[in-house]
Amino acid sequence: MKKLFLGAAFALFGAVAVNAQQGFNLGAHVGLPMGDAKDTTSFTLGLDASYLWPVGTDFYAGIGTGYQAWLGKDYTYSIPGMGTYTVKATTVNVVPLVATALYKVAPNFGLGLDLGYGLMFANGNNDGAFYYQPKVSYIMGNNGNVWLGYEGMSKNGSSVSSLNLGYSYSFGK
């Protein structure tokens, strides 16, 4: 299943772009975990979907969701007097449910923000956390968009974050 998802994510990543203009948007992203998450996660892969409506001059707002895998990696820890152990971290799956916005500050440059709740699933367990992702976008023509975002999820004083690079496509005008 993981290989199927990875193949689909890379195929979609190469086939579509991200444009934050009105209509349905579909895209993909890859990310590098930051902070404590980098100890147990090698990288992230995700698919994104959103719908944006124009709400003002160069301002769009809407809803979004997607799927993201925080791919677990091997990590080593030591217990004094007992030895060193290597453990394979579990892949954590995230489904964000967000309100999203984009403001085009120039014809080819936009600032965006996703805010909402991230549903998390791993090893038969589930949880959720506050989800946020500010973004900077380079808008390519009428339908393409490349973006850089700082994604985070926080709950009860704990948080995980990643630096994401995405590419998506807008199907509407």
N, CA and C atoms as a LAMMPS dump frame, in Angstrom:
ITEM: TIMESTEP
0
ITEM: NUMBER OF ATOMS
519
ITEM: BOX BOUNDS ff ff ff
-5.0000000000000000e+02 5.0000000000000000e+02
-5.0000000000000000e+02 5.0000000000000000e+02
-5.0000000000000000e+02 5.0000000000000000e+02
ITEM: ATOMS id mol type element x y z
1 1 1 N 0.824 -1.192 0
2 1 2 C 0 0 0
3 1 3 C 0.87 1.259 0
4 2 1 N 1.94 1.214 0.807
5 2 2 C 2.823 2.375 0.88
6 2 3 C 3.484 2.633 -0.473
7 3 1 N 3.907 1.56 -1.157
8 3 2 C 4.533 1.726 -2.472
9 3 3 C 3.535 2.282 -3.48
10 4 1 N 2.281 1.837 -3.405
11 4 2 C 1.244 2.352 -4.295
12 4 3 C 1.031 3.836 -4.053
13 5 1 N 0.951 4.235 -2.774
14 5 2 C 0.771 5.65 -2.453
15 5 3 C 1.954 6.475 -2.944
16 6 1 N 3.168 5.996 -2.702
17 6 2 C 4.349 6.735 -3.143
18 6 3 C 4.36 6.901 -4.659
19 7 1 N 4.037 5.834 -5.379
20 7 2 C 3.997 5.92 -6.835
21 7 3 C 2.946 6.904 -7.312
22 8 1 N 1.757 6.852 -6.705
23 8 2 C 0.687 7.777 -7.091
24 8 3 C 1.056 9.209 -6.751
25 9 1 N 1.667 9.413 -5.597
26 9 2 C 2.05 10.77 -5.195
27 9 3 C 3.079 11.353 -6.152
28 10 1 N 4.094 10.569 -6.51
29 10 2 C 5.11 11.088 -7.43
30 10 3 C 4.532 11.316 -8.826
31 11 1 N 3.632 10.436 -9.27
32 11 2 C 3.005 10.639 -10.578
33 11 3 C 2.166 11.91 -10.575
34 12 1 N 1.388 12.103 -9.52
35 12 2 C 0.568 13.308 -9.429
36 12 3 C 1.436 14.539 -9.291
37 13 1 N 2.506 14.44 -8.508
38 13 2 C 3.41 15.58 -8.32
39 13 3 C 3.978 16.03 -9.655
40 14 1 N 4.303 15.097 -10.522
41 14 2 C 4.863 15.46 -11.816
42 14 3 C 3.817 15.873 -12.83
43 15 1 N 2.547 15.559 -12.58
44 15 2 C 1.519 15.815 -13.58
45 15 3 C 0.707 17.076 -13.347
46 16 1 N 0.675 17.586 -12.1
47 16 2 C -0.176 18.744 -11.813
48 16 3 C 0.599 19.846 -11.131
49 17 1 N -0.003 21.032 -11.057
50 17 2 C 0.578 22.196 -10.392
51 17 3 C -0.414 22.777 -9.403
52 18 1 N -0.059 23.785 -8.534
53 18 2 C -0.989 24.411 -7.569
54 18 3 C -1.284 25.835 -7.988
55 19 1 N -2.489 26.151 -8.258
56 19 2 C -2.864 27.548 -8.486
57 19 3 C -3.961 27.879 -7.523
58 20 1 N -3.796 28.976 -6.851
59 20 2 C -4.803 29.367 -5.887
60 20 3 C -5.692 30.416 -6.504
61 21 1 N -6.441 30.055 -7.468
62 21 2 C -7.464 30.918 -8.025
63 21 3 C -8.766 30.182 -7.87
64 22 1 N -9.866 30.882 -8.149
65 22 2 C -11.157 30.28 -7.867
66 22 3 C -11.332 28.947 -8.562
67 23 1 N -12.086 28.074 -7.913
68 23 2 C -12.371 26.764 -8.458
69 23 3 C -11.694 25.654 -7.683
70 24 1 N -11.777 24.465 -8.261
71 24 2 C -11.228 23.265 -7.642
72 24 3 C -9.732 23.178 -7.899
73 25 1 N -8.966 22.921 -6.854
74 25 2 C -7.508 22.809 -6.942
75 25 3 C -7.085 21.423 -6.468
76 26 1 N -6.153 20.814 -7.18
77 26 2 C -5.639 19.5 -6.828
78 26 3 C -4.127 19.535 -6.935
79 27 1 N -3.438 18.965 -5.949
80 27 2 C -1.984 19.015 -5.99
81 27 3 C -1.318 17.983 -5.109
82 28 1 N -0.007 18.111 -5.011
83 28 2 C 0.81 17.2 -4.217
84 28 3 C 1.966 17.974 -3.604
85 29 1 N 2.505 17.426 -2.524
86 29 2 C 3.652 18.078 -1.893
87 29 3 C 4.561 17.049 -1.227
88 30 1 N 5.795 17.466 -1.011
89 30 2 C 6.767 16.702 -0.235
90 30 3 C 7.263 17.621 0.87
91 31 1 N 7.708 17.032 1.976
92 31 2 C 8.156 17.868 3.08
93 31 3 C 9.289 17.253 3.874
94 32 1 N 10.028 18.139 4.526
95 32 2 C 11.094 17.739 5.44
96 32 3 C 10.642 18.015 6.868
97 33 1 N 10.581 16.987 7.716
98 33 2 C 10.193 17.193 9.107
99 33 3 C 11.177 18.12 9.816
100 34 1 N 10.659 18.883 10.756
101 34 2 C 11.487 19.809 11.523
102 34 3 C 11.281 19.542 13.012
103 35 1 N 12.168 20.079 13.828
104 35 2 C 12.06 19.908 15.273
105 35 3 C 12.17 18.45 15.67
106 36 1 N 11.41 18.054 16.699
107 36 2 C 11.457 16.678 17.193
108 36 3 C 10.983 15.658 16.158
109 37 1 N 10.121 16.07 15.236
110 37 2 C 9.594 15.139 14.232
111 37 3 C 10.693 14.573 13.345
112 38 1 N 11.779 15.316 13.154
113 38 2 C 12.842 14.82 12.266
114 38 3 C 13.577 13.62 12.861
115 39 1 N 13.441 13.383 14.177
116 39 2 C 14.09 12.231 14.804
117 39 3 C 13.419 10.915 14.425
118 40 1 N 12.113 10.952 14.141
119 40 2 C 11.369 9.721 13.88
120 40 3 C 10.728 9.666 12.495
121 41 1 N 10.824 10.754 11.73
122 41 2 C 10.195 10.828 10.414
123 41 3 C 11.235 11.19 9.366
124 42 1 N 11.291 10.427 8.274
125 42 2 C 12.279 10.71 7.232
126 42 3 C 11.832 11.857 6.333
127 43 1 N 10.592 11.819 5.861
128 43 2 C 10.026 12.911 5.068
129 43 3 C 8.521 12.721 5.004
130 44 1 N 7.826 13.692 4.418
131 44 2 C 6.379 13.612 4.286
132 44 3 C 5.998 13.667 2.81
133 45 1 N 4.896 13.011 2.486
134 45 2 C 4.316 13.047 1.145
135 45 3 C 2.834 13.328 1.297
136 46 1 N 2.285 14.159 0.427
137 46 2 C 0.871 14.451 0.562
138 46 3 C 0.179 14.798 -0.735
139 47 1 N -1.141 14.627 -0.724
140 47 2 C -2.037 15.035 -1.796
141 47 3 C -2.983 16.078 -1.218
142 48 1 N -3.304 17.106 -1.993
143 48 2 C -4.127 18.208 -1.509
144 48 3 C -5.295 18.458 -2.446
145 49 1 N -6.439 18.838 -1.877
146 49 2 C -7.597 19.25 -2.663
147 49 3 C -8.247 20.428 -1.953
148 50 1 N -8.667 21.422 -2.734
149 50 2 C -9.351 22.574 -2.142
150 50 3 C -10.307 23.184 -3.152
151 51 1 N -11.209 23.995 -2.642
152 51 2 C -12.092 24.782 -3.497
153 51 3 C -12.049 26.205 -2.982
154 52 1 N -11.739 27.145 -3.883
155 52 2 C -11.604 28.554 -3.514
156 52 3 C -12.631 29.407 -4.251
157 53 1 N -13.19 30.375 -3.514
158 53 2 C -14.112 31.348 -4.078
159 53 3 C -13.479 32.724 -4.001
160 54 1 N -13.702 33.586 -5.004
161 54 2 C -13.204 34.961 -4.899
162 54 3 C -14.066 35.72 -3.887
163 55 1 N -13.426 36.387 -2.939
164 55 2 C -14.172 37.152 -1.931
165 55 3 C -13.781 38.625 -1.94
166 56 1 N -12.892 39.004 -2.81
167 56 2 C -12.455 40.389 -2.948
168 56 3 C -11.426 40.467 -4.056
169 57 1 N -10.955 41.659 -4.314
170 57 2 C -9.931 41.835 -5.336
171 57 3 C -8.669 41.08 -4.938
172 58 1 N -8.297 40.094 -5.727
173 58 2 C -7.098 39.275 -5.502
174 58 3 C -7.116 38.487 -4.193
175 59 1 N -8.291 38.286 -3.6
176 59 2 C -8.4 37.523 -2.353
177 59 3 C -9.373 36.367 -2.561
178 60 1 N -8.936 35.159 -2.181
179 60 2 C -9.727 33.949 -2.346
180 60 3 C -9.801 33.223 -1.008
181 61 1 N -10.956 32.614 -0.727
182 61 2 C -11.124 31.841 0.502
183 61 3 C -11.898 30.576 0.171
184 62 1 N -11.676 29.534 0.954
185 62 2 C -12.373 28.289 0.681
186 62 3 C -12.112 27.227 1.719
187 63 1 N -12.298 25.988 1.297
188 63 2 C -12.118 24.827 2.164
189 63 3 C -11.121 23.875 1.511
190 64 1 N -10.473 23.065 2.342
191 64 2 C -9.499 22.132 1.803
192 64 3 C -9.382 20.876 2.645
193 65 1 N -8.838 19.844 2.036
194 65 2 C -8.547 18.594 2.714
195 65 3 C -7.41 17.909 1.954
196 66 1 N -7.12 16.696 2.308
197 66 2 C -6.063 15.971 1.621
198 66 3 C -5.668 14.739 2.399
199 67 1 N -4.506 14.24 2.08
200 67 2 C -3.93 13.093 2.766
201 67 3 C -2.43 13.308 2.816
202 68 1 N -1.849 13.021 3.965
203 68 2 C -0.403 13.166 4.103
204 68 3 C 0.141 12.002 4.916
205 69 1 N 1.302 11.488 4.501
206 69 2 C 1.988 10.426 5.237
207 69 3 C 3.297 10.981 5.782
208 70 1 N 3.468 10.9 7.102
209 70 2 C 4.739 11.227 7.757
210 70 3 C 5.455 9.887 7.879
211 71 1 N 6.397 9.639 6.972
212 71 2 C 7.021 8.323 6.84
213 71 3 C 8.037 8.07 7.952
214 72 1 N 7.755 7.052 8.768
215 72 2 C 8.617 6.718 9.896
216 72 3 C 9.974 6.208 9.456
217 73 1 N 10.979 6.441 10.3
218 73 2 C 12.327 5.951 10.006
219 73 3 C 12.888 5.26 11.241
220 74 1 N 14.004 4.565 11.056
221 74 2 C 14.685 3.927 12.178
222 74 3 C 15.356 4.995 13.033
223 75 1 N 15.246 4.837 14.338
224 75 2 C 15.989 5.72 15.224
225 75 3 C 16.572 4.896 16.362
226 76 1 N 17.683 5.372 16.898
227 76 2 C 18.43 4.649 17.922
228 76 3 C 18.419 5.433 19.223
229 77 1 N 18.25 4.713 20.316
230 77 2 C 18.333 5.341 21.631
231 77 3 C 19.103 4.411 22.563
232 78 1 N 19.663 4.984 23.616
233 78 2 C 20.453 4.213 24.582
234 78 3 C 19.837 4.31 25.963
235 79 1 N 19.911 3.199 26.684
236 79 2 C 19.523 3.168 28.091
237 79 3 C 20.787 2.816 28.857
238 80 1 N 21.281 3.735 29.702
239 80 2 C 22.523 3.475 30.439
240 80 3 C 22.465 2.136 31.187
241 81 1 N 23.493 1.339 30.997
242 81 2 C 23.594 0.05 31.664
243 81 3 C 22.808 -1.065 30.99
244 82 1 N 21.994 -0.729 29.989
245 82 2 C 21.166 -1.756 29.344
246 82 3 C 21.468 -1.919 27.859
247 83 1 N 22.054 -0.907 27.236
248 83 2 C 22.4 -1.05 25.829
249 83 3 C 21.768 -0.012 24.921
250 84 1 N 22.009 -0.232 23.643
251 84 2 C 21.495 0.657 22.603
252 84 3 C 20.46 -0.104 21.785
253 85 1 N 19.372 0.558 21.457
254 85 2 C 18.268 -0.082 20.747
255 85 3 C 17.898 0.725 19.506
256 86 1 N 17.524 0.017 18.447
257 86 2 C 17.044 0.66 17.225
258 86 3 C 15.58 0.285 17.035
259 87 1 N 14.77 1.295 16.761
260 87 2 C 13.329 1.112 16.611
261 87 3 C 12.892 1.723 15.283
262 88 1 N 11.959 1.082 14.603
263 88 2 C 11.364 1.63 13.381
264 88 3 C 10.121 2.416 13.792
265 89 1 N 10.128 3.717 13.526
266 89 2 C 8.984 4.556 13.86
267 89 3 C 7.828 4.259 12.908
268 90 1 N 6.638 4.397 13.411
269 90 2 C 5.428 4.167 12.64
270 90 3 C 5.151 5.335 11.701
271 91 1 N 4.656 5.039 10.513
272 91 2 C 4.187 6.089 9.614
273 91 3 C 2.87 6.627 10.16
274 92 1 N 2.775 7.945 10.264
275 92 2 C 1.562 8.603 10.741
276 92 3 C 0.844 9.199 9.533
277 93 1 N -0.442 8.89 9.407
278 93 2 C -1.267 9.4 8.317
279 93 3 C -2.097 10.568 8.832
280 94 1 N -2.157 11.643 8.06
281 94 2 C -2.87 12.854 8.474
282 94 3 C -3.88 13.237 7.396
283 95 1 N -5.097 13.554 7.826
284 95 2 C -6.125 14.103 6.942
285 95 3 C -6.493 15.478 7.497
286 96 1 N -5.999 16.554 6.867
287 96 2 C -6.348 17.892 7.343
288 96 3 C -7.73 18.314 6.835
289 97 1 N -8.479 18.987 7.681
290 97 2 C -9.76 19.604 7.327
291 97 3 C -9.585 21.082 7.63
292 98 1 N -9.486 21.917 6.582
293 98 2 C -9.052 23.3 6.795
294 98 3 C -9.933 24.323 6.091
295 99 1 N -9.868 25.53 6.632
296 99 2 C -10.296 26.725 5.919
297 99 3 C -9.022 27.257 5.279
298 100 1 N -9.107 27.675 4.034
299 100 2 C -7.913 28.114 3.326
300 100 3 C -8.14 29.477 2.691
301 101 1 N -7.07 30.239 2.568
302 101 2 C -7.16 31.573 1.969
303 101 3 C -5.898 31.865 1.182
304 102 1 N -6.049 32.711 0.156
305 102 2 C -4.916 33.152 -0.654
306 102 3 C -5.117 34.621 -0.999
307 103 1 N -4.068 35.382 -0.839
308 103 2 C -4.074 36.778 -1.267
309 103 3 C -2.961 36.958 -2.284
310 104 1 N -3.328 37.388 -3.496
311 104 2 C -2.338 37.636 -4.547
312 104 3 C -1.772 39.039 -4.339
313 105 1 N -0.547 39.124 -3.852
314 105 2 C 0.086 40.423 -3.594
315 105 3 C 0.702 41.001 -4.857
316 106 1 N 0.869 40.183 -5.882
317 106 2 C 1.377 40.599 -7.193
318 106 3 C 0.827 39.586 -8.202
319 107 1 N 0.89 39.882 -9.506
320 107 2 C 0.326 38.946 -10.488
321 107 3 C 0.858 37.512 -10.376
322 108 1 N 2.109 37.332 -9.993
323 108 2 C 2.687 35.99 -9.908
324 108 3 C 3.12 35.605 -8.498
325 109 1 N 2.609 36.284 -7.484
326 109 2 C 3.065 36.028 -6.117
327 109 3 C 1.881 36.084 -5.162
328 110 1 N 1.74 35.065 -4.305
329 110 2 C 0.633 35.028 -3.36
330 110 3 C 1.065 34.574 -1.983
331 111 1 N 0.278 34.974 -0.983
332 111 2 C 0.453 34.534 0.397
333 111 3 C -0.802 33.777 0.803
334 112 1 N -0.625 32.602 1.383
335 112 2 C -1.77 31.787 1.752
336 112 3 C -1.69 31.291 3.178
337 113 1 N -2.821 30.765 3.659
338 113 2 C -2.883 30.22 5.01
339 113 3 C -3.953 29.141 5.061
340 114 1 N -3.603 27.993 5.632
341 114 2 C -4.552 26.919 5.924
342 114 3 C -4.67 26.825 7.441
343 115 1 N -5.895 26.826 7.955
344 115 2 C -6.146 26.667 9.389
345 115 3 C -7.26 25.657 9.584
346 116 1 N -7.082 24.753 10.546
347 116 2 C -8.135 23.787 10.797
348 116 3 C -7.724 22.717 11.774
349 117 1 N -8.136 21.501 11.474
350 117 2 C -7.921 20.362 12.352
351 117 3 C -7.301 19.236 11.54
352 118 1 N -6.266 18.615 12.076
353 118 2 C -5.619 17.489 11.415
354 118 3 C -5.99 16.191 12.106
355 119 1 N -6.658 15.294 11.399
356 119 2 C -6.969 13.959 11.918
357 119 3 C -5.751 13.082 11.689
358 120 1 N -5.284 12.392 12.735
359 120 2 C -4.071 11.578 12.642
360 120 3 C -4.395 10.116 12.932
361 121 1 N -3.817 9.222 12.104
362 121 2 C -4.053 7.792 12.228
363 121 3 C -2.727 7.045 12.162
364 122 1 N -2.517 6.106 13.101
365 122 2 C -1.31 5.272 13.094
366 122 3 C -1.552 4.036 13.952
367 123 1 N -1.205 2.868 13.429
368 123 2 C -1.302 1.6 14.173
369 123 3 C -2.67 1.37 14.801
370 124 1 N -3.73 1.697 14.109
371 124 2 C -5.071 1.48 14.633
372 124 3 C -5.522 2.526 15.634
373 125 1 N -4.679 3.479 15.949
374 125 2 C -5.047 4.559 16.863
375 125 3 C -5.365 5.804 16.056
376 126 1 N -6.153 6.7 16.64
377 126 2 C -6.411 7.966 15.973
378 126 3 C -6.447 9.088 16.991
379 127 1 N -6.16 10.272 16.516
380 127 2 C -6.12 11.466 17.351
381 127 3 C -6.276 12.653 16.415
382 128 1 N -6.157 13.824 16.94
383 128 2 C -6.243 15.019 16.118
384 128 3 C -5.57 16.182 16.805
385 129 1 N -5.326 17.239 16.04
386 129 2 C -4.629 18.405 16.578
387 129 3 C -4.961 19.636 15.739
388 130 1 N -4.737 20.804 16.329
389 130 2 C -4.858 22.061 15.599
390 130 3 C -3.854 22.04 14.453
391 131 1 N -4.29 22.428 13.269
392 131 2 C -3.473 22.351 12.058
393 131 3 C -3.311 23.749 11.472
394 132 1 N -2.095 24.082 11.06
395 132 2 C -1.845 25.383 10.43
396 132 3 C -0.75 25.241 9.378
397 133 1 N -0.852 26.053 8.326
398 133 2 C 0.183 26.054 7.295
399 133 3 C 0.166 27.387 6.54
400 134 1 N 1.045 28.322 6.919
401 134 2 C 1.218 29.517 6.088
402 134 3 C 2.023 29.134 4.845
403 135 1 N 1.717 29.816 3.719
404 135 2 C 2.354 29.468 2.448
405 135 3 C 2.76 30.717 1.681
406 136 1 N 3.797 30.569 0.879
407 136 2 C 4.21 31.568 -0.105
408 136 3 C 4.103 30.872 -1.456
409 137 1 N 3.429 31.517 -2.421
410 137 2 C 3.163 30.882 -3.712
411 137 3 C 3.737 31.662 -4.878
412 138 1 N 4.242 30.928 -5.85
413 138 2 C 4.601 31.506 -7.144
414 138 3 C 3.558 31.013 -8.133
415 139 1 N 2.778 31.925 -8.695
416 139 2 C 1.676 31.591 -9.585
417 139 3 C 2.189 31.567 -11.021
418 140 1 N 2.014 30.422 -11.674
419 140 2 C 2.543 30.214 -13.029
420 140 3 C 1.387 30.212 -14.024
421 141 1 N 1.198 31.289 -14.742
422 141 2 C 0.128 31.357 -15.732
423 141 3 C -1.244 31.348 -15.095
424 142 1 N -2.225 30.802 -15.808
425 142 2 C -3.604 30.805 -15.325
426 142 3 C -3.931 29.676 -14.368
427 143 1 N -3.208 28.574 -14.405
428 143 2 C -3.618 27.415 -13.625
429 143 3 C -2.566 26.78 -12.733
430 144 1 N -1.321 27.153 -12.813
431 144 2 C -0.279 26.501 -12.038
432 144 3 C 0.212 27.334 -10.872
433 145 1 N 0.695 26.656 -9.841
434 145 2 C 1.181 27.328 -8.648
435 145 3 C 2.192 26.422 -7.941
436 146 1 N 3.346 26.955 -7.622
437 146 2 C 4.336 26.263 -6.796
438 146 3 C 4.362 26.99 -5.466
439 147 1 N 4.328 26.244 -4.366
440 147 2 C 4.293 26.897 -3.062
441 147 3 C 5.279 26.27 -2.081
442 148 1 N 5.65 27.088 -1.114
443 148 2 C 6.495 26.672 0
444 148 3 C 5.708 26.965 1.267
445 149 1 N 5.551 25.967 2.133
446 149 2 C 4.746 26.152 3.337
447 149 3 C 5.417 25.579 4.568
448 150 1 N 5.074 26.163 5.713
449 150 2 C 5.522 25.653 7.01
450 150 3 C 4.301 25.049 7.683
451 151 1 N 4.239 23.722 7.73
452 151 2 C 3.082 23.028 8.28
453 151 3 C 3.332 22.664 9.736
454 152 1 N 2.31 22.829 10.552
455 152 2 C 2.43 22.427 11.943
456 152 3 C 1.122 21.886 12.481
457 153 1 N 1.242 21.013 13.461
458 153 2 C 0.089 20.513 14.2
459 153 3 C 0.452 20.565 15.673
460 154 1 N -0.456 21.092 16.486
461 154 2 C -0.146 21.202 17.914
462 154 3 C -1.341 20.791 18.763
463 155 1 N -1.003 20.18 19.909
464 155 2 C -2.018 19.74 20.858
465 155 3 C -1.377 19.621 22.233
466 156 1 N -2.014 20.195 23.23
467 156 2 C -1.565 20.097 24.621
468 156 3 C -0.096 20.459 24.799
469 157 1 N 0.366 21.502 24.133
470 157 2 C 1.741 21.966 24.286
471 157 3 C 2.773 21.229 23.454
472 158 1 N 2.372 20.165 22.764
473 158 2 C 3.289 19.434 21.886
474 158 3 C 2.983 19.802 20.443
475 159 1 N 4.018 19.761 19.601
476 159 2 C 3.778 20.07 18.194
477 159 3 C 4.75 19.306 17.303
478 160 1 N 4.339 19.129 16.052
479 160 2 C 5.195 18.593 15.002
480 160 3 C 5.096 19.551 13.826
481 161 1 N 6.167 19.622 13.042
482 161 2 C 6.151 20.559 11.919
483 161 3 C 7.004 20.036 10.771
484 162 1 N 6.744 20.595 9.593
485 162 2 C 7.536 20.254 8.414
486 162 3 C 7.575 21.448 7.467
487 163 1 N 8.612 21.477 6.66
488 163 2 C 8.758 22.48 5.609
489 163 3 C 8.383 21.779 4.309
490 164 1 N 7.318 22.26 3.645
491 164 2 C 6.755 21.567 2.488
492 164 3 C 6.937 22.352 1.198
493 165 1 N 7.149 21.622 0.12
494 165 2 C 7.193 22.187 -1.224
495 165 3 C 6.09 21.508 -2.019
496 166 1 N 5.185 22.319 -2.59
497 166 2 C 4.047 21.748 -3.297
498 166 3 C 3.861 22.312 -4.686
499 167 1 N 3.105 21.576 -5.467
500 167 2 C 2.796 21.953 -6.843
501 167 3 C 1.363 21.508 -7.106
502 168 1 N 0.483 22.393 -7.597
503 168 2 C -0.892 21.969 -7.85
504 168 3 C -1.496 22.678 -9.046
505 169 1 N -2.716 22.328 -9.337
506 169 2 C -3.384 22.79 -10.546
507 169 3 C -4.796 23.248 -10.219
508 170 1 N -5.218 24.357 -10.812
509 170 2 C -6.568 24.881 -10.637
510 170 3 C -7.415 24.498 -11.845
511 171 1 N -8.57 23.883 -11.587
512 171 2 C -9.457 23.448 -12.657
513 171 3 C -10.549 24.456 -12.973
514 172 1 N -10.584 25.585 -12.279
515 172 2 C -11.678 26.525 -12.51
516 172 3 C -11.224 27.941 -12.679
517 173 1 N -12.095 28.735 -13.255
518 173 2 C -11.884 30.183 -13.414
519 173 3 C -13.193 30.831 -13.233
